[in-house]
Amino acid sequence: MEHVGTGIHRASLVGHGNLRKLVVGYENRPATDAELAEMGRILGELLDQGALGLSTGLIYPPGCFAGTGELVALAGVAASRGKIYTSHIRGEGRNLLGAIDEVLHIAVEAGVRTQVSHLKASGPANWHKIDEALAKIEAVRSRGFEVMADRYPYTATNTGLDTVFRDWVHEGGSEAMLSRIVDASVRGRILEELGEDYPADRLSRVMISSIPDGPGKELEGRLVTAVARERGLDPHEAVLWILSTCRGEASAIFFSLSEEIMRRVLSLGWVMVATDATAQVAHPPHIEGFPHPRGYGTFSKVLGRFCREERLFPLETAIHKMTGLPARQLGLARRGTVAEGHHADLVVFDPATIRDESTYEAPHHYSSGITHVLVAGRVVLENGHLTGERPGRVLTRER
């Protein structure tokens, strides 16, 4: 990556899903002792090569098939090297509290520095659970365990449309899932469970954000319920039709979060600001689909709306949540703060004008008010224009 050149620094975690896919596959069962040992060996090797920690995505296959004991063992490998464990926990809706209990159990049992990714309660029926979830985290933190979290400043999530299915539907991988949703012997069960988890009114707040080139591409930017009406389908049938049409490759935006909870979580001292997004490019030929605006506007929205306009917290607090706090949590020395001898990674912006410009309907817009960006002391953005410099590095704890 450094040979090709990049305008930004990058760092990586070891994905538990990749470990499980490599060693166990998409089988819905516990790993054997030998398989767990092999996953631990590979993880240790990658951590020693410079990965910053272990990450889990427990709503996604094949990670969703792992038991808590497996996660404790692997998190222990990270802990033995002073690395972090980050978790997109097992559920953020009806099973939020159980998922919080699990990640905290892993933090305590493995003695590992832990990050709860994108802390939230999904779906109005579950918003009240945030009080107990936060209390559980605070209780473990009060015992001296390093548990922190991150959050983006939006009230919609963005992930694969197929996450609406329960774990068993994903067993065997994508092709097996696609076979099940057209199999008359199990299709009824899938629809019944989908109806329980996602009533029709909830699907009215789900928008297709991206589909690869091919069948279904024209559905980007459409609500699931609008597609259902056009095709004369029940909304739940429409979900299955969309996924069948695009071979399971649909991403969706779920409008399911609370504005009040989002502000409350962001205000906590142990919660940092994060995008949960990839870098976006707002000019052809890279403009594609309807990506979540968080990829363009997360930091400028916090600085402009929440700091300048709403005074949710001071500017210096917001900046620390974006820089020094995550650098410390990841173990990146001499980064995230402006000090003599530290790395010169700097963003120059106007606090009076910075604002997000990206929306769900028109996402491909850069933020305003950012004038210059320096990476490793070299100017990569000058007066709002890219310079062509590519001084980015692959970051490890040693560099």
C-alpha positions as CSV (number, residue, x, y, z in Angstrom):
1,M,0.0,0.0,0.0
2,E,2.8,2.4,0.8
3,H,4.5,1.5,-2.5
4,V,1.4,2.5,-4.4
5,G,0.9,5.6,-2.3
6,T,-2.1,6.8,-0.3
7,G,-3.2,10.2,0.8
8,I,-4.2,9.1,4.3
9,H,-2.8,6.8,7.0
10,R,-4.4,3.4,7.4
11,A,-4.4,0.8,10.2
12,S,-6.0,-2.6,10.4
13,L,-7.6,-5.0,12.8
14,V,-7.9,-8.7,12.3
15,G,-11.4,-9.7,11.5
16,H,-12.8,-12.6,13.5
17,G,-15.2,-13.4,10.6
18,N,-12.2,-13.9,8.3
19,L,-10.5,-16.2,10.8
20,R,-13.7,-18.3,11.1
21,K,-14.3,-18.3,7.4
22,L,-10.7,-19.5,6.8
23,V,-10.7,-22.2,9.5
24,V,-14.3,-23.3,10.1
25,G,-16.2,-21.9,7.1
26,Y,-19.9,-21.0,7.3
27,E,-20.9,-23.9,9.5
28,N,-23.3,-23.0,12.3
29,R,-21.4,-24.8,15.1
30,P,-18.8,-24.3,17.8
31,A,-15.2,-24.4,16.7
32,T,-13.3,-27.5,17.7
33,D,-10.3,-27.2,20.0
34,A,-8.0,-27.7,17.1
35,E,-9.8,-25.0,15.0
36,L,-9.8,-22.6,17.9
37,A,-6.0,-23.2,18.3
38,E,-5.5,-22.5,14.6
39,M,-7.5,-19.3,14.7
40,G,-5.5,-18.2,17.7
41,R,-2.2,-19.0,15.9
42,I,-3.2,-17.0,12.8
43,L,-4.4,-14.1,14.9
44,G,-1.2,-14.0,16.9
45,E,0.9,-14.0,13.8
46,L,-1.1,-11.1,12.3
47,L,-1.0,-9.1,15.5
48,D,2.8,-9.6,15.6
49,Q,3.0,-8.3,12.0
50,G,1.3,-5.0,13.1
51,A,-2.5,-5.3,13.2
52,L,-3.8,-3.2,16.1
53,G,-6.3,-5.8,17.5
54,L,-9.1,-8.2,16.9
55,S,-12.5,-7.1,15.7
56,T,-15.8,-9.0,15.7
57,G,-19.0,-8.5,13.7
58,L,-21.5,-10.7,15.5
59,I,-24.5,-9.9,13.4
60,Y,-22.8,-11.1,10.3
61,P,-21.9,-14.7,9.1
62,P,-19.8,-16.5,9.9
63,G,-19.0,-14.6,13.1
64,C,-22.5,-14.9,14.3
65,F,-22.0,-18.7,14.6
66,A,-19.3,-18.3,17.2
67,G,-19.9,-18.9,20.9
68,T,-18.8,-16.6,23.7
69,G,-16.1,-19.0,24.8
70,E,-14.4,-18.8,21.4
71,L,-14.4,-15.0,21.6
72,V,-12.9,-14.9,25.1
73,A,-10.1,-17.2,23.9
74,L,-9.3,-15.1,20.9
75,A,-9.6,-11.8,22.7
76,G,-7.1,-13.3,25.2
77,V,-4.6,-13.6,22.3
78,A,-5.0,-9.9,21.7
79,A,-4.8,-9.1,25.4
80,S,-1.5,-11.0,25.7
81,R,0.0,-8.6,23.2
82,G,-1.5,-5.5,24.6
83,K,-3.8,-5.1,21.6
84,I,-7.5,-4.1,21.5
85,Y,-10.7,-6.1,21.1
86,T,-13.4,-4.2,19.2
87,S,-16.9,-5.6,18.8
88,H,-19.9,-4.9,16.6
89,I,-21.9,-6.7,19.2
90,R,-24.4,-9.5,18.7
91,G,-27.5,-7.4,18.7
92,E,-28.6,-3.8,19.0
93,G,-32.4,-4.3,19.1
94,R,-34.4,-6.9,21.0
95,N,-31.3,-8.6,22.3
96,L,-29.2,-5.4,23.0
97,L,-28.8,-6.1,26.7
98,G,-27.7,-9.7,26.2
99,A,-25.2,-8.5,23.7
100,I,-23.9,-5.9,26.1
101,D,-23.5,-8.5,28.8
102,E,-21.5,-10.7,26.3
103,V,-19.0,-8.0,25.3
104,L,-18.5,-7.0,28.9
105,H,-18.0,-10.6,29.9
106,I,-15.3,-10.9,27.2
107,A,-13.6,-7.7,28.4
108,V,-13.5,-9.0,32.0
109,E,-12.6,-12.7,31.3
110,A,-9.9,-11.9,28.7
111,G,-8.6,-8.8,30.5
112,V,-8.6,-7.0,27.2
113,R,-9.0,-3.4,26.3
114,T,-12.4,-3.3,24.6
115,Q,-14.3,-1.1,22.2
116,V,-18.1,-1.3,21.7
117,S,-18.6,-0.3,18.0
118,H,-21.3,2.3,17.2
119,L,-23.1,2.1,20.5
120,K,-26.8,2.4,19.9
121,A,-30.3,1.0,20.5
122,S,-32.0,0.1,17.2
123,G,-35.8,0.4,16.8
124,P,-38.2,2.5,18.8
125,A,-39.3,-0.5,20.8
126,N,-35.8,-0.9,22.1
127,W,-34.8,2.7,22.8
128,H,-35.6,2.4,26.5
129,K,-32.9,-0.2,26.9
130,I,-30.1,2.3,26.4
131,D,-30.3,3.3,30.1
132,E,-29.6,-0.2,31.3
133,A,-27.0,-0.8,28.6
134,L,-25.0,2.3,29.7
135,A,-25.3,1.4,33.3
136,K,-23.9,-2.0,32.6
137,I,-20.9,-0.5,30.8
138,E,-20.3,2.1,33.5
139,A,-20.4,-0.6,36.2
140,V,-17.6,-2.5,34.5
141,R,-15.6,0.6,33.8
142,S,-15.8,1.5,37.5
143,R,-14.1,-1.8,38.3
144,G,-11.1,-0.6,36.3
145,F,-11.7,-2.4,33.0
146,E,-10.9,-0.4,29.8
147,V,-14.2,-0.4,28.0
148,M,-15.0,2.4,25.6
149,A,-17.3,3.0,22.6
150,D,-17.8,5.0,19.5
151,R,-20.8,6.6,17.8
152,Y,-21.6,8.4,14.5
153,P,-23.9,11.5,14.6
154,Y,-26.8,10.1,12.6
155,T,-30.1,8.3,13.3
156,A,-29.8,5.7,10.6
157,T,-27.7,2.6,10.2
158,N,-26.2,1.2,7.0
159,T,-25.5,-2.5,6.4
160,G,-26.4,-5.4,4.2
161,L,-30.1,-5.9,3.6
162,D,-29.7,-9.6,4.4
163,T,-29.0,-8.7,8.0
164,V,-32.8,-8.7,8.5
165,F,-32.6,-12.5,8.5
166,R,-31.9,-14.7,11.5
167,D,-28.6,-16.5,11.8
168,W,-29.8,-19.9,10.5
169,V,-30.7,-18.4,7.1
170,H,-27.0,-17.6,6.6
171,E,-25.6,-21.0,7.4
172,G,-23.5,-22.2,4.5
173,G,-22.8,-18.8,3.0
174,S,-24.5,-16.5,0.5
175,E,-25.5,-19.1,-2.1
176,A,-27.1,-21.2,0.6
177,M,-29.0,-18.2,1.8
178,L,-30.2,-17.4,-1.7
179,S,-31.4,-21.0,-2.1
180,R,-33.4,-20.9,1.1
181,I,-35.3,-17.7,0.3
182,V,-36.8,-19.4,-2.8
183,D,-37.2,-22.8,-1.2
184,A,-40.9,-23.4,-0.5
185,S,-40.1,-25.7,2.5
186,V,-38.4,-22.9,4.5
187,R,-39.5,-19.7,2.8
188,G,-42.6,-19.5,5.0
189,R,-40.5,-19.6,8.1
190,I,-38.2,-16.9,6.8
191,L,-41.2,-14.6,6.1
192,E,-42.8,-15.3,9.5
193,E,-39.6,-14.5,11.4
194,L,-39.0,-11.4,9.2
195,G,-42.5,-10.2,10.0
196,E,-41.8,-10.6,13.8
197,D,-38.5,-8.8,13.6
198,Y,-39.4,-6.2,11.0
199,P,-43.1,-5.3,10.9
200,A,-44.2,-3.6,7.7
201,D,-44.1,-0.1,9.2
202,R,-40.4,-0.7,10.1
203,L,-39.7,-1.7,6.5
204,S,-41.2,1.6,5.4
205,R,-38.0,3.1,7.0
206,V,-35.5,1.0,5.0
207,M,-33.9,2.4,1.9
208,I,-31.8,0.5,-0.6
209,S,-28.5,2.3,-0.7
210,S,-26.3,0.4,-3.1
211,I,-26.4,-2.6,-5.4
212,P,-23.5,-3.7,-7.7
213,D,-23.9,-3.2,-11.4
214,G,-26.4,-5.6,-12.8
215,P,-30.0,-6.6,-12.0
216,G,-31.6,-4.4,-9.4
217,K,-29.3,-1.5,-9.8
218,E,-32.3,0.8,-10.5
219,L,-33.6,0.1,-7.0
220,E,-30.9,2.3,-5.4
221,G,-32.4,5.1,-3.4
222,R,-35.9,3.4,-3.1
223,L,-37.7,2.5,0.1
224,V,-38.5,-1.2,0.4
225,T,-42.2,-0.5,0.8
226,A,-42.2,1.6,-2.4
227,V,-40.6,-1.3,-4.3
228,A,-43.3,-3.6,-2.8
229,R,-46.1,-1.3,-4.0
230,E,-44.7,-1.1,-7.5
231,R,-44.5,-4.9,-7.8
232,G,-47.7,-5.7,-6.0
233,L,-45.9,-7.5,-3.2
234,D,-46.1,-7.7,0.5
235,P,-43.1,-5.7,2.0
236,H,-41.6,-8.9,3.4
237,E,-41.9,-10.6,0.1
238,A,-40.3,-7.6,-1.5
239,V,-37.2,-8.0,0.7
240,L,-36.8,-11.6,-0.6
241,W,-37.4,-10.5,-4.2
242,I,-34.8,-7.7,-3.9
243,L,-32.2,-10.0,-2.5
244,S,-32.9,-12.7,-5.1
245,T,-32.7,-10.2,-7.9
246,C,-29.3,-8.8,-6.9
247,R,-27.9,-12.1,-5.7
248,G,-27.8,-10.9,-2.0
249,E,-25.6,-7.9,-2.7
250,A,-28.0,-5.1,-1.6
251,S,-26.9,-2.6,1.1
252,A,-29.6,-0.7,2.9
253,I,-30.1,2.3,5.2
254,F,-32.2,1.6,8.2
255,F,-33.9,4.7,9.8
256,S,-34.2,3.2,13.3
257,L,-32.3,5.3,15.8
258,S,-33.2,8.0,18.4
259,E,-31.9,11.5,18.0
260,E,-31.9,12.1,21.8
261,I,-30.0,8.9,22.5
262,M,-27.5,9.7,19.8
263,R,-26.7,13.1,21.4
264,R,-26.6,11.5,24.9
265,V,-24.2,8.8,23.8
266,L,-21.9,11.2,21.9
267,S,-21.7,13.3,25.1
268,L,-20.2,10.6,27.2
269,G,-16.5,11.0,28.1
270,W,-15.7,7.4,27.1
271,V,-17.4,7.6,23.7
272,M,-15.4,8.8,20.6
273,V,-16.6,10.0,17.2
274,A,-16.3,7.5,14.4
275,T,-17.8,7.2,10.9
276,D,-18.4,3.4,10.5
277,A,-17.8,4.2,6.8
278,T,-15.3,3.9,4.0
279,A,-13.7,7.0,2.4
280,Q,-15.9,8.5,-0.3
281,V,-15.1,10.3,-3.5
282,A,-17.6,12.9,-4.7
283,H,-16.6,13.1,-8.4
284,P,-17.0,10.8,-11.5
285,P,-16.4,8.0,-12.1
286,H,-16.5,7.2,-8.4
287,I,-20.0,8.5,-7.6
288,E,-22.1,5.4,-7.0
289,G,-25.4,4.7,-5.2
290,F,-26.7,6.3,-2.1
291,P,-24.1,5.8,0.6
292,H,-24.8,6.8,4.1
293,P,-23.9,10.5,4.5
294,R,-21.7,9.6,7.5
295,G,-18.9,8.8,5.1
296,Y,-18.8,12.4,4.0
297,G,-20.1,14.4,7.0
298,T,-19.5,12.7,10.4
299,F,-16.8,15.0,11.7
300,S,-18.0,18.2,10.2
301,K,-21.5,17.5,11.5
302,V,-20.3,17.2,15.0
303,L,-18.1,20.3,14.8
304,G,-20.6,22.4,13.0
305,R,-24.0,21.4,14.3
306,F,-23.3,19.9,17.7
307,C,-20.5,22.2,18.8
308,R,-21.1,25.5,17.1
309,E,-24.9,25.5,16.8
310,E,-26.1,23.3,19.7
311,R,-23.2,23.6,22.1
312,L,-23.6,20.0,23.0
313,F,-19.9,20.0,24.1
314,P,-16.9,22.3,23.7
315,L,-14.9,22.3,20.4
316,E,-11.8,20.9,22.2
317,T,-13.9,18.0,23.6
318,A,-15.2,17.2,20.1
319,I,-11.7,17.3,18.6
320,H,-10.3,15.0,21.4
321,K,-13.1,12.5,20.7
322,M,-11.9,12.4,17.0
323,T,-8.2,12.4,17.6
324,G,-6.4,11.9,20.9
325,L,-9.0,9.5,22.4
326,P,-9.0,7.0,19.6
327,A,-5.3,7.2,19.2
328,R,-4.8,6.4,22.9
329,Q,-7.4,3.5,22.7
330,L,-5.6,2.0,19.7
331,G,-2.2,2.4,21.2
332,L,-0.8,4.8,18.6
333,A,2.0,6.7,20.1
334,R,2.7,10.4,19.3
335,R,-0.6,10.7,17.3
336,G,-3.8,12.4,17.9
337,T,-2.4,15.4,19.7
338,V,-0.5,18.5,18.6
339,A,2.8,18.6,20.4
340,E,6.5,18.9,19.7
341,G,7.9,15.6,18.4
342,H,4.5,14.2,17.5
343,H,3.4,13.3,14.0
344,A,2.2,16.3,11.9
345,D,-1.2,15.0,10.9
346,L,-3.4,18.1,10.9
347,V,-6.7,19.4,9.6
348,V,-7.2,23.1,9.2
349,F,-10.8,24.2,9.3
350,D,-12.9,27.3,10.1
351,P,-15.0,26.7,13.3
352,A,-17.4,29.4,12.2
353,T,-18.2,27.8,8.8
354,I,-17.5,24.1,9.0
355,R,-20.6,22.0,8.2
356,D,-21.8,18.8,6.6
357,E,-23.4,19.0,3.2
358,S,-24.1,15.3,2.6
359,T,-27.7,14.1,2.9
360,Y,-29.5,10.7,2.5
361,E,-31.1,12.0,-0.7
362,A,-28.0,13.6,-2.1
363,P,-25.0,12.1,-0.3
364,H,-22.2,12.9,-2.7
365,H,-21.1,16.2,-1.3
366,Y,-18.0,17.1,0.6
367,S,-18.2,19.2,3.8
368,S,-17.6,22.9,3.7
369,G,-15.2,24.9,5.9
370,I,-12.2,22.6,5.6
371,T,-9.3,24.3,3.9
372,H,-6.1,22.3,4.4
373,V,-5.1,18.8,5.4
374,L,-1.5,17.7,6.3
375,V,-0.5,14.1,6.5
376,A,3.0,13.3,7.9
377,G,3.8,17.0,7.5
378,R,3.0,17.1,3.8
379,V,0.0,19.1,2.4
380,V,-2.5,16.7,0.7
381,L,-5.4,19.2,0.6
382,E,-4.7,22.9,-0.1
383,N,-7.4,25.5,-0.2
384,G,-9.9,22.7,-0.7
385,H,-8.1,21.0,-3.6
386,L,-6.1,17.7,-3.6
387,T,-2.4,18.3,-4.2
388,G,-1.5,14.8,-5.4
389,E,0.8,14.1,-2.4
390,R,0.5,10.6,-1.0
391,P,2.5,10.4,2.2
392,G,0.1,8.1,4.0
393,R,1.5,5.1,5.9
394,V,0.3,1.8,7.3
395,L,0.2,2.5,11.0
396,T,1.2,0.1,13.7
397,R,1.9,0.7,17.4
398,E,5.6,1.0,16.6
399,R,5.3,3.6,13.8
